[in-house]
């Protein structure tokens, strides 16, 4: 692991229940629920919204799996923590 990646991992320790594998599983279950919601949507706008939300999670899964394949589990876990931190910082207080 390069010094930059080691620093990144040290700065983003995984939180309990938020390893890369756990988050991928969570996103997969969320995608399944969103797919059902899209199929049962009564209007195009709702269907599109559910499909967009499912596609976002599929992209997150792909990104985390790429990091995991190229840099290992520790970096993937840190990446998931970083994604959570970035997402949380954009939420209104």
Secondary structure, 3 states (H helix, E strand, C coil): CCHHHHHHHHHCCCCCCCCHHHHHHHHHHHHHHHHHHHHCCCCHHHHHHHHHHHHHHHHHHHHHHHHHHHHCHHHHHHHHHHHHHHHHHCCCC
